[in-house]
Amino acid sequence: MKRKKKQRLIVDVDSTEDPAHGKQENVAFNGHFGKNCFHRLFAFTSDGDCLRAKLRPGAVHSADGVLEFLDPIVKRYRS
């Protein structure tokens, strides 16, 4: 498959709650969502391809760890 040479990569970073039941590790109450959950983080291209995903504890803020999360993506595509 031939790769397209693009000058710009648009990355969309989103977080979403993943409701949890029981006492799984890192499950925590998130006041914004009002439930015990994980707080997943995703990075997608503008074409909808998932570049990375991370399962995070439920009580973290949406933006927590985003720069560290994006770092490997930036390093990979910058060259």
HTML snippet that shows the backbone in 3Dmol.js (N, CA, C, O; Angstrom):
<script src="https://3Dmol.org/build/3Dmol-min.js"></script>
<div id="view" style="width:600px;height:400px;position:relative"></div>
<script>
const pdb = `
ATOM      1  N   MET A   1       0.842  -1.173   0.000  1.00  0.00           N
ATOM      2  CA  MET A   1       0.000   0.000   0.000  1.00  0.00           C
ATOM      3  C   MET A   1       0.892   1.243   0.000  1.00  0.00           C
ATOM      4  O   MET A   1       1.793   1.367   0.829  1.00  0.00           O
ATOM      5  N   LYS A   2       0.643   2.134  -0.909  1.00  0.00           N
ATOM      6  CA  LYS A   2       1.439   3.347  -1.020  1.00  0.00           C
ATOM      7  C   LYS A   2       0.949   4.384  -0.014  1.00  0.00           C
ATOM      8  O   LYS A   2      -0.250   4.635   0.110  1.00  0.00           O
ATOM      9  N   ARG A   3       1.911   4.988   0.709  1.00  0.00           N
ATOM     10  CA  ARG A   3       1.566   6.005   1.703  1.00  0.00           C
ATOM     11  C   ARG A   3       1.446   7.360   1.033  1.00  0.00           C
ATOM     12  O   ARG A   3       2.245   7.717   0.168  1.00  0.00           O
ATOM     13  N   LYS A   4       0.436   8.107   1.445  1.00  0.00           N
ATOM     14  CA  LYS A   4       0.266   9.468   0.952  1.00  0.00           C
ATOM     15  C   LYS A   4       1.246  10.375   1.668  1.00  0.00           C
ATOM     16  O   LYS A   4       1.439  10.251   2.877  1.00  0.00           O
ATOM     17  N   LYS A   5       1.863  11.280   0.939  1.00  0.00           N
ATOM     18  CA  LYS A   5       2.761  12.242   1.575  1.00  0.00           C
ATOM     19  C   LYS A   5       1.951  13.480   1.921  1.00  0.00           C
ATOM     20  O   LYS A   5       1.572  14.254   1.043  1.00  0.00           O
ATOM     21  N   LYS A   6       1.693  13.655   3.195  1.00  0.00           N
ATOM     22  CA  LYS A   6       0.921  14.797   3.659  1.00  0.00           C
ATOM     23  C   LYS A   6       1.843  15.771   4.377  1.00  0.00           C
ATOM     24  O   LYS A   6       2.815  15.363   5.013  1.00  0.00           O
ATOM     25  N   GLN A   7       1.540  17.029   4.274  1.00  0.00           N
ATOM     26  CA  GLN A   7       2.314  18.057   4.948  1.00  0.00           C
ATOM     27  C   GLN A   7       1.821  18.305   6.367  1.00  0.00           C
ATOM     28  O   GLN A   7       2.564  18.829   7.198  1.00  0.00           O
ATOM     29  N   ARG A   8       0.589  17.938   6.650  1.00  0.00           N
ATOM     30  CA  ARG A   8      -0.010  18.247   7.938  1.00  0.00           C
ATOM     31  C   ARG A   8      -0.818  17.049   8.439  1.00  0.00           C
ATOM     32  O   ARG A   8      -1.551  16.407   7.685  1.00  0.00           O
ATOM     33  N   LEU A   9      -0.662  16.776   9.712  1.00  0.00           N
ATOM     34  CA  LEU A   9      -1.453  15.734  10.356  1.00  0.00           C
ATOM     35  C   LEU A   9      -2.300  16.399  11.429  1.00  0.00           C
ATOM     36  O   LEU A   9      -1.774  17.045  12.336  1.00  0.00           O
ATOM     37  N   ILE A  10      -3.588  16.242  11.323  1.00  0.00           N
ATOM     38  CA  ILE A  10      -4.505  16.784  12.326  1.00  0.00           C
ATOM     39  C   ILE A  10      -4.860  15.649  13.276  1.00  0.00           C
ATOM     40  O   ILE A  10      -5.348  14.599  12.859  1.00  0.00           O
ATOM     41  N   VAL A  11      -4.604  15.879  14.562  1.00  0.00           N
ATOM     42  CA  VAL A  11      -4.875  14.873  15.586  1.00  0.00           C
ATOM     43  C   VAL A  11      -5.974  15.398  16.499  1.00  0.00           C
ATOM     44  O   VAL A  11      -5.868  16.492  17.051  1.00  0.00           O
ATOM     45  N   ASP A  12      -7.022  14.611  16.649  1.00  0.00           N
ATOM     46  CA  ASP A  12      -8.139  14.946  17.531  1.00  0.00           C
ATOM     47  C   ASP A  12      -8.016  14.096  18.787  1.00  0.00           C
ATOM     48  O   ASP A  12      -8.056  12.867  18.720  1.00  0.00           O
ATOM     49  N   VAL A  13      -7.866  14.752  19.930  1.00  0.00           N
ATOM     50  CA  VAL A  13      -7.747  14.044  21.203  1.00  0.00           C
ATOM     51  C   VAL A  13      -9.072  14.160  21.949  1.00  0.00           C
ATOM     52  O   VAL A  13      -9.583  15.262  22.154  1.00  0.00           O
ATOM     53  N   ASP A  14      -9.619  13.030  22.348  1.00  0.00           N
ATOM     54  CA  ASP A  14     -10.894  12.990  23.059  1.00  0.00           C
ATOM     55  C   ASP A  14     -10.775  12.103  24.286  1.00  0.00           C
ATOM     56  O   ASP A  14     -10.005  11.143  24.306  1.00  0.00           O
ATOM     57  N   SER A  15     -11.548  12.441  25.307  1.00  0.00           N
ATOM     58  CA  SER A  15     -11.657  11.558  26.465  1.00  0.00           C
ATOM     59  C   SER A  15     -13.118  11.132  26.584  1.00  0.00           C
ATOM     60  O   SER A  15     -14.029  11.830  26.138  1.00  0.00           O
ATOM     61  N   THR A  16     -13.309   9.988  27.188  1.00  0.00           N
ATOM     62  CA  THR A  16     -14.667   9.503  27.387  1.00  0.00           C
ATOM     63  C   THR A  16     -14.706   8.626  28.630  1.00  0.00           C
ATOM     64  O   THR A  16     -13.715   7.992  28.994  1.00  0.00           O
ATOM     65  N   GLU A  17     -15.852   8.602  29.264  1.00  0.00           N
ATOM     66  CA  GLU A  17     -15.974   7.744  30.439  1.00  0.00           C
ATOM     67  C   GLU A  17     -16.300   6.325  30.009  1.00  0.00           C
ATOM     68  O   GLU A  17     -16.951   6.090  28.991  1.00  0.00           O
ATOM     69  N   ASP A  18     -15.834   5.404  30.806  1.00  0.00           N
ATOM     70  CA  ASP A  18     -16.103   3.991  30.592  1.00  0.00           C
ATOM     71  C   ASP A  18     -16.638   3.462  31.922  1.00  0.00           C
ATOM     72  O   ASP A  18     -15.857   3.095  32.800  1.00  0.00           O
ATOM     73  N   PRO A  19     -17.972   3.420  32.078  1.00  0.00           N
ATOM     74  CA  PRO A  19     -18.552   2.999  33.356  1.00  0.00           C
ATOM     75  C   PRO A  19     -18.004   1.650  33.811  1.00  0.00           C
ATOM     76  O   PRO A  19     -17.790   0.745  33.004  1.00  0.00           O
ATOM     77  N   ALA A  20     -17.786   1.538  35.098  1.00  0.00           N
ATOM     78  CA  ALA A  20     -17.236   0.300  35.653  1.00  0.00           C
ATOM     79  C   ALA A  20     -18.091  -0.140  36.835  1.00  0.00           C
ATOM     80  O   ALA A  20     -18.713   0.676  37.515  1.00  0.00           O
ATOM     81  N   HIS A  21     -18.106  -1.411  37.054  1.00  0.00           N
ATOM     82  CA  HIS A  21     -18.862  -1.999  38.152  1.00  0.00           C
ATOM     83  C   HIS A  21     -17.913  -2.871  38.951  1.00  0.00           C
ATOM     84  O   HIS A  21     -17.086  -3.581  38.378  1.00  0.00           O
ATOM     85  N   GLY A  22     -18.024  -2.822  40.248  1.00  0.00           N
ATOM     86  CA  GLY A  22     -17.133  -3.617  41.083  1.00  0.00           C
ATOM     87  C   GLY A  22     -15.921  -2.814  41.503  1.00  0.00           C
ATOM     88  O   GLY A  22     -15.954  -1.583  41.524  1.00  0.00           O
ATOM     89  N   LYS A  23     -14.865  -3.509  41.833  1.00  0.00           N
ATOM     90  CA  LYS A  23     -13.684  -2.857  42.397  1.00  0.00           C
ATOM     91  C   LYS A  23     -12.449  -3.093  41.522  1.00  0.00           C
ATOM     92  O   LYS A  23     -11.404  -3.506  42.024  1.00  0.00           O
ATOM     93  N   GLN A  24     -12.566  -2.834  40.226  1.00  0.00           N
ATOM     94  CA  GLN A  24     -11.410  -2.964  39.355  1.00  0.00           C
ATOM     95  C   GLN A  24     -10.361  -1.919  39.723  1.00  0.00           C
ATOM     96  O   GLN A  24     -10.697  -0.849  40.229  1.00  0.00           O
ATOM     97  N   GLU A  25      -9.102  -2.228  39.470  1.00  0.00           N
ATOM     98  CA  GLU A  25      -8.015  -1.293  39.730  1.00  0.00           C
ATOM     99  C   GLU A  25      -8.207  -0.019  38.909  1.00  0.00           C
ATOM    100  O   GLU A  25      -8.547  -0.089  37.728  1.00  0.00           O
ATOM    101  N   ASN A  26      -7.995   1.133  39.521  1.00  0.00           N
ATOM    102  CA  ASN A  26      -8.092   2.465  38.913  1.00  0.00           C
ATOM    103  C   ASN A  26      -9.518   2.955  38.657  1.00  0.00           C
ATOM    104  O   ASN A  26      -9.690   4.034  38.089  1.00  0.00           O
ATOM    105  N   VAL A  27     -10.527   2.211  39.049  1.00  0.00           N
ATOM    106  CA  VAL A  27     -11.889   2.729  38.954  1.00  0.00           C
ATOM    107  C   VAL A  27     -12.050   3.786  40.043  1.00  0.00           C
ATOM    108  O   VAL A  27     -11.660   3.574  41.191  1.00  0.00           O
ATOM    109  N   ALA A  28     -12.622   4.910  39.674  1.00  0.00           N
ATOM    110  CA  ALA A  28     -12.825   5.980  40.653  1.00  0.00           C
ATOM    111  C   ALA A  28     -14.066   6.771  40.274  1.00  0.00           C
ATOM    112  O   ALA A  28     -14.512   6.741  39.127  1.00  0.00           O
ATOM    113  N   PHE A  29     -14.618   7.478  41.253  1.00  0.00           N
ATOM    114  CA  PHE A  29     -15.792   8.293  40.996  1.00  0.00           C
ATOM    115  C   PHE A  29     -15.366   9.562  40.266  1.00  0.00           C
ATOM    116  O   PHE A  29     -14.425  10.236  40.685  1.00  0.00           O
ATOM    117  N   ASN A  30     -16.053   9.883  39.182  1.00  0.00           N
ATOM    118  CA  ASN A  30     -15.810  11.108  38.432  1.00  0.00           C
ATOM    119  C   ASN A  30     -17.035  11.996  38.608  1.00  0.00           C
ATOM    120  O   ASN A  30     -18.133  11.646  38.176  1.00  0.00           O
ATOM    121  N   GLY A  31     -16.837  13.151  39.248  1.00  0.00           N
ATOM    122  CA  GLY A  31     -17.949  14.046  39.543  1.00  0.00           C
ATOM    123  C   GLY A  31     -18.610  14.610  38.300  1.00  0.00           C
ATOM    124  O   GLY A  31     -19.815  14.863  38.303  1.00  0.00           O
ATOM    125  N   HIS A  32     -17.839  14.814  37.230  1.00  0.00           N
ATOM    126  CA  HIS A  32     -18.425  15.353  35.998  1.00  0.00           C
ATOM    127  C   HIS A  32     -19.421  14.367  35.396  1.00  0.00           C
ATOM    128  O   HIS A  32     -20.515  14.748  34.980  1.00  0.00           O
ATOM    129  N   PHE A  33     -19.032  13.107  35.357  1.00  0.00           N
ATOM    130  CA  PHE A  33     -19.908  12.090  34.784  1.00  0.00           C
ATOM    131  C   PHE A  33     -20.878  11.525  35.814  1.00  0.00           C
ATOM    132  O   PHE A  33     -21.880  10.909  35.449  1.00  0.00           O
ATOM    133  N   GLY A  34     -20.585  11.731  37.110  1.00  0.00           N
ATOM    134  CA  GLY A  34     -21.469  11.269  38.171  1.00  0.00           C
ATOM    135  C   GLY A  34     -21.516   9.769  38.329  1.00  0.00           C
ATOM    136  O   GLY A  34     -22.557   9.212  38.678  1.00  0.00           O
ATOM    137  N   LYS A  35     -20.397   9.102  38.076  1.00  0.00           N
ATOM    138  CA  LYS A  35     -20.382   7.641  38.195  1.00  0.00           C
ATOM    139  C   LYS A  35     -18.967   7.137  38.435  1.00  0.00           C
ATOM    140  O   LYS A  35     -17.997   7.868  38.230  1.00  0.00           O
ATOM    141  N   ASN A  36     -18.854   5.899  38.864  1.00  0.00           N
ATOM    142  CA  ASN A  36     -17.573   5.213  38.952  1.00  0.00           C
ATOM    143  C   ASN A  36     -17.201   4.767  37.546  1.00  0.00           C
ATOM    144  O   ASN A  36     -17.999   4.149  36.842  1.00  0.00           O
ATOM    145  N   CYS A  37     -15.973   5.091  37.152  1.00  0.00           N
ATOM    146  CA  CYS A  37     -15.603   4.802  35.769  1.00  0.00           C
ATOM    147  C   CYS A  37     -14.096   4.825  35.580  1.00  0.00           C
ATOM    148  O   CYS A  37     -13.337   5.156  36.491  1.00  0.00           O
ATOM    149  N   PHE A  38     -13.690   4.468  34.385  1.00  0.00           N
ATOM    150  CA  PHE A  38     -12.365   4.766  33.865  1.00  0.00           C
ATOM    151  C   PHE A  38     -12.549   6.010  33.001  1.00  0.00           C
ATOM    152  O   PHE A  38     -13.668   6.314  32.587  1.00  0.00           O
ATOM    153  N   HIS A  39     -11.476   6.723  32.727  1.00  0.00           N
ATOM    154  CA  HIS A  39     -11.565   7.933  31.898  1.00  0.00           C
ATOM    155  C   HIS A  39     -10.590   7.774  30.735  1.00  0.00           C
ATOM    156  O   HIS A  39      -9.460   8.260  30.786  1.00  0.00           O
ATOM    157  N   ARG A  40     -11.036   7.096  29.703  1.00  0.00           N
ATOM    158  CA  ARG A  40     -10.185   6.758  28.560  1.00  0.00           C
ATOM    159  C   ARG A  40      -9.795   7.993  27.761  1.00  0.00           C
ATOM    160  O   ARG A  40     -10.517   8.990  27.730  1.00  0.00           O
ATOM    161  N   LEU A  41      -8.633   7.903  27.113  1.00  0.00           N
ATOM    162  CA  LEU A  41      -8.136   8.973  26.261  1.00  0.00           C
ATOM    163  C   LEU A  41      -7.832   8.370  24.895  1.00  0.00           C
ATOM    164  O   LEU A  41      -7.222   7.305  24.803  1.00  0.00           O
ATOM    165  N   PHE A  42      -8.256   9.051  23.837  1.00  0.00           N
ATOM    166  CA  PHE A  42      -8.050   8.582  22.470  1.00  0.00           C
ATOM    167  C   PHE A  42      -7.434   9.676  21.612  1.00  0.00           C
ATOM    168  O   PHE A  42      -7.647  10.861  21.867  1.00  0.00           O
ATOM    169  N   ALA A  43      -6.669   9.282  20.594  1.00  0.00           N
ATOM    170  CA  ALA A  43      -6.158  10.211  19.588  1.00  0.00           C
ATOM    171  C   ALA A  43      -6.531   9.646  18.219  1.00  0.00           C
ATOM    172  O   ALA A  43      -6.192   8.509  17.892  1.00  0.00           O
ATOM    173  N   PHE A  44      -7.231  10.451  17.428  1.00  0.00           N
ATOM    174  CA  PHE A  44      -7.677  10.052  16.099  1.00  0.00           C
ATOM    175  C   PHE A  44      -7.127  11.004  15.044  1.00  0.00           C
ATOM    176  O   PHE A  44      -6.873  12.174  15.329  1.00  0.00           O
ATOM    177  N   THR A  45      -6.945  10.503  13.830  1.00  0.00           N
ATOM    178  CA  THR A  45      -6.621  11.376  12.705  1.00  0.00           C
ATOM    179  C   THR A  45      -7.913  12.012  12.210  1.00  0.00           C
ATOM    180  O   THR A  45      -9.003  11.629  12.634  1.00  0.00           O
ATOM    181  N   SER A  46      -7.786  12.979  11.316  1.00  0.00           N
ATOM    182  CA  SER A  46      -8.978  13.599  10.739  1.00  0.00           C
ATOM    183  C   SER A  46      -9.761  12.614   9.864  1.00  0.00           C
ATOM    184  O   SER A  46     -10.920  12.863   9.530  1.00  0.00           O
ATOM    185  N   ASP A  47      -9.125  11.498   9.494  1.00  0.00           N
ATOM    186  CA  ASP A  47      -9.815  10.449   8.730  1.00  0.00           C
ATOM    187  C   ASP A  47     -10.499   9.435   9.637  1.00  0.00           C
ATOM    188  O   ASP A  47     -11.165   8.521   9.151  1.00  0.00           O
ATOM    189  N   GLY A  48     -10.340   9.587  10.961  1.00  0.00           N
ATOM    190  CA  GLY A  48     -10.990   8.679  11.904  1.00  0.00           C
ATOM    191  C   GLY A  48     -10.155   7.488  12.322  1.00  0.00           C
ATOM    192  O   GLY A  48     -10.657   6.598  13.009  1.00  0.00           O
ATOM    193  N   ASP A  49      -8.885   7.449  11.923  1.00  0.00           N
ATOM    194  CA  ASP A  49      -8.010   6.346  12.321  1.00  0.00           C
ATOM    195  C   ASP A  49      -7.516   6.574  13.747  1.00  0.00           C
ATOM    196  O   ASP A  49      -7.074   7.671  14.086  1.00  0.00           O
ATOM    197  N   CYS A  50      -7.589   5.552  14.569  1.00  0.00           N
ATOM    198  CA  CYS A  50      -7.134   5.661  15.957  1.00  0.00           C
ATOM    199  C   CYS A  50      -5.617   5.496  15.998  1.00  0.00           C
ATOM    200  O   CYS A  50      -5.082   4.468  15.582  1.00  0.00           O
ATOM    201  N   LEU A  51      -4.928   6.529  16.509  1.00  0.00           N
ATOM    202  CA  LEU A  51      -3.473   6.499  16.615  1.00  0.00           C
ATOM    203  C   LEU A  51      -3.009   5.952  17.955  1.00  0.00           C
ATOM    204  O   LEU A  51      -1.942   5.346  18.052  1.00  0.00           O
ATOM    205  N   ARG A  52      -3.813   6.167  18.983  1.00  0.00           N
ATOM    206  CA  ARG A  52      -3.411   5.744  20.319  1.00  0.00           C
ATOM    207  C   ARG A  52      -4.620   5.774  21.246  1.00  0.00           C
ATOM    208  O   ARG A  52      -5.559   6.543  21.041  1.00  0.00           O
ATOM    209  N   ALA A  53      -4.582   4.932  22.259  1.00  0.00           N
ATOM    210  CA  ALA A  53      -5.627   4.916  23.291  1.00  0.00           C
ATOM    211  C   ALA A  53      -4.968   4.623  24.627  1.00  0.00           C
ATOM    212  O   ALA A  53      -3.957   3.923  24.698  1.00  0.00           O
ATOM    213  N   LYS A  54      -5.553   5.166  25.681  1.00  0.00           N
ATOM    214  CA  LYS A  54      -5.005   4.942  27.016  1.00  0.00           C
ATOM    215  C   LYS A  54      -6.150   4.828  28.017  1.00  0.00           C
ATOM    216  O   LYS A  54      -7.079   5.635  28.012  1.00  0.00           O
ATOM    217  N   LEU A  55      -6.069   3.823  28.869  1.00  0.00           N
ATOM    218  CA  LEU A  55      -7.031   3.642  29.948  1.00  0.00           C
ATOM    219  C   LEU A  55      -6.494   4.376  31.173  1.00  0.00           C
ATOM    220  O   LEU A  55      -5.411   4.064  31.667  1.00  0.00           O
ATOM    221  N   ARG A  56      -7.261   5.354  31.660  1.00  0.00           N
ATOM    222  CA  ARG A  56      -6.824   6.161  32.800  1.00  0.00           C
ATOM    223  C   ARG A  56      -7.780   5.983  33.966  1.00  0.00           C
ATOM    224  O   ARG A  56      -8.917   5.549  33.784  1.00  0.00           O
ATOM    225  N   PRO A  57      -7.312   6.324  35.180  1.00  0.00           N
ATOM    226  CA  PRO A  57      -8.211   6.263  36.335  1.00  0.00           C
ATOM    227  C   PRO A  57      -9.413   7.183  36.139  1.00  0.00           C
ATOM    228  O   PRO A  57      -9.326   8.187  35.432  1.00  0.00           O
ATOM    229  N   GLY A  58     -10.506   6.843  36.753  1.00  0.00           N
ATOM    230  CA  GLY A  58     -11.749   7.578  36.550  1.00  0.00           C
ATOM    231  C   GLY A  58     -11.758   9.002  37.056  1.00  0.00           C
ATOM    232  O   GLY A  58     -12.511   9.824  36.534  1.00  0.00           O
ATOM    233  N   ALA A  59     -10.953   9.328  38.050  1.00  0.00           N
ATOM    234  CA  ALA A  59     -11.031  10.648  38.675  1.00  0.00           C
ATOM    235  C   ALA A  59     -10.127  11.699  38.033  1.00  0.00           C
ATOM    236  O   ALA A  59     -10.050  12.816  38.545  1.00  0.00           O
ATOM    237  N   VAL A  60      -9.442  11.388  36.937  1.00  0.00           N
ATOM    238  CA  VAL A  60      -8.543  12.376  36.329  1.00  0.00           C
ATOM    239  C   VAL A  60      -9.331  13.374  35.482  1.00  0.00           C
ATOM    240  O   VAL A  60     -10.405  13.063  34.968  1.00  0.00           O
ATOM    241  N   HIS A  61      -8.777  14.572  35.349  1.00  0.00           N
ATOM    242  CA  HIS A  61      -9.366  15.610  34.496  1.00  0.00           C
ATOM    243  C   HIS A  61      -9.159  15.224  33.036  1.00  0.00           C
ATOM    244  O   HIS A  61      -8.221  14.498  32.708  1.00  0.00           O
ATOM    245  N   SER A  62     -10.017  15.698  32.180  1.00  0.00           N
ATOM    246  CA  SER A  62      -9.938  15.371  30.749  1.00  0.00           C
ATOM    247  C   SER A  62      -8.577  15.672  30.143  1.00  0.00           C
ATOM    248  O   SER A  62      -8.114  14.934  29.273  1.00  0.00           O
ATOM    249  N   ALA A  63      -7.924  16.749  30.591  1.00  0.00           N
ATOM    250  CA  ALA A  63      -6.654  17.165  29.992  1.00  0.00           C
ATOM    251  C   ALA A  63      -5.428  16.566  30.678  1.00  0.00           C
ATOM    252  O   ALA A  63      -4.312  16.761  30.197  1.00  0.00           O
ATOM    253  N   ASP A  64      -5.599  15.852  31.774  1.00  0.00           N
ATOM    254  CA  ASP A  64      -4.446  15.298  32.490  1.00  0.00           C
ATOM    255  C   ASP A  64      -3.652  14.332  31.607  1.00  0.00           C
ATOM    256  O   ASP A  64      -4.196  13.369  31.068  1.00  0.00           O
ATOM    257  N   GLY A  65      -2.355  14.612  31.475  1.00  0.00           N
ATOM    258  CA  GLY A  65      -1.459  13.717  30.750  1.00  0.00           C
ATOM    259  C   GLY A  65      -1.535  13.787  29.244  1.00  0.00           C
ATOM    260  O   GLY A  65      -0.946  12.945  28.566  1.00  0.00           O
ATOM    261  N   VAL A  66      -2.245  14.770  28.690  1.00  0.00           N
ATOM    262  CA  VAL A  66      -2.431  14.822  27.233  1.00  0.00           C
ATOM    263  C   VAL A  66      -1.110  15.073  26.501  1.00  0.00           C
ATOM    264  O   VAL A  66      -0.851  14.445  25.475  1.00  0.00           O
ATOM    265  N   LEU A  67      -0.280  15.972  27.007  1.00  0.00           N
ATOM    266  CA  LEU A  67       0.985  16.250  26.313  1.00  0.00           C
ATOM    267  C   LEU A  67       1.886  15.020  26.282  1.00  0.00           C
ATOM    268  O   LEU A  67       2.489  14.724  25.250  1.00  0.00           O
ATOM    269  N   GLU A  68       1.984  14.305  27.387  1.00  0.00           N
ATOM    270  CA  GLU A  68       2.779  13.080  27.420  1.00  0.00           C
ATOM    271  C   GLU A  68       2.166  12.006  26.512  1.00  0.00           C
ATOM    272  O   GLU A  68       2.880  11.213  25.899  1.00  0.00           O
ATOM    273  N   PHE A  69       0.852  12.000  26.441  1.00  0.00           N
ATOM    274  CA  PHE A  69       0.127  11.058  25.589  1.00  0.00           C
ATOM    275  C   PHE A  69       0.425  11.321  24.108  1.00  0.00           C
ATOM    276  O   PHE A  69       0.562  10.385  23.321  1.00  0.00           O
ATOM    277  N   LEU A  70       0.525  12.601  23.738  1.00  0.00           N
ATOM    278  CA  LEU A  70       0.765  12.972  22.343  1.00  0.00           C
ATOM    279  C   LEU A  70       2.228  12.854  21.923  1.00  0.00           C
ATOM    280  O   LEU A  70       2.518  12.726  20.734  1.00  0.00           O
ATOM    281  N   ASP A  71       3.144  12.894  22.874  1.00  0.00           N
ATOM    282  CA  ASP A  71       4.570  12.917  22.557  1.00  0.00           C
ATOM    283  C   ASP A  71       5.013  11.809  21.599  1.00  0.00           C
ATOM    284  O   ASP A  71       5.691  12.119  20.620  1.00  0.00           O
ATOM    285  N   PRO A  72       4.670  10.530  21.824  1.00  0.00           N
ATOM    286  CA  PRO A  72       5.104   9.490  20.880  1.00  0.00           C
ATOM    287  C   PRO A  72       4.491   9.654  19.483  1.00  0.00           C
ATOM    288  O   PRO A  72       5.115   9.297  18.483  1.00  0.00           O
ATOM    289  N   ILE A  73       3.292  10.183  19.420  1.00  0.00           N
ATOM    290  CA  ILE A  73       2.643  10.410  18.117  1.00  0.00           C
ATOM    291  C   ILE A  73       3.397  11.500  17.364  1.00  0.00           C
ATOM    292  O   ILE A  73       3.690  11.353  16.177  1.00  0.00           O
ATOM    293  N   VAL A  74       3.709  12.588  18.052  1.00  0.00           N
ATOM    294  CA  VAL A  74       4.448  13.693  17.422  1.00  0.00           C
ATOM    295  C   VAL A  74       5.806  13.203  16.945  1.00  0.00           C
ATOM    296  O   VAL A  74       6.209  13.495  15.820  1.00  0.00           O
ATOM    297  N   LYS A  75       6.516  12.461  17.788  1.00  0.00           N
ATOM    298  CA  LYS A  75       7.833  11.960  17.397  1.00  0.00           C
ATOM    299  C   LYS A  75       7.757  11.037  16.185  1.00  0.00           C
ATOM    300  O   LYS A  75       8.625  11.062  15.313  1.00  0.00           O
ATOM    301  N   ARG A  76       6.722  10.237  16.147  1.00  0.00           N
ATOM    302  CA  ARG A  76       6.580   9.275  15.032  1.00  0.00           C
ATOM    303  C   ARG A  76       6.299   9.986  13.712  1.00  0.00           C
ATOM    304  O   ARG A  76       6.884   9.635  12.687  1.00  0.00           O
ATOM    305  N   TYR A  77       5.429  10.963  13.723  1.00  0.00           N
ATOM    306  CA  TYR A  77       4.994  11.584  12.465  1.00  0.00           C
ATOM    307  C   TYR A  77       5.789  12.830  12.089  1.00  0.00           C
ATOM    308  O   TYR A  77       5.702  13.286  10.948  1.00  0.00           O
ATOM    309  N   ARG A  78       6.550  13.383  13.007  1.00  0.00           N
ATOM    310  CA  ARG A  78       7.313  14.595  12.699  1.00  0.00           C
ATOM    311  C   ARG A  78       8.331  14.351  11.593  1.00  0.00           C
ATOM    312  O   ARG A  78       8.532  15.208  10.732  1.00  0.00           O
ATOM    313  N   SER A  79       8.966  13.201  11.612  1.00  0.00           N
ATOM    314  CA  SER A  79       9.985  12.912  10.595  1.00  0.00           C
ATOM    315  C   SER A  79       9.333  12.646   9.253  1.00  0.00           C
ATOM    316  O   SER A  79      10.027  12.383   8.271  1.00  0.00           O
TER     317      SER A  79
END
`;
const viewer = $3Dmol.createViewer("view");
viewer.addModel(pdb, "pdb");
viewer.setStyle({}, {cartoon: {color: "spectrum"}});
viewer.zoomTo();
viewer.render();
</script>
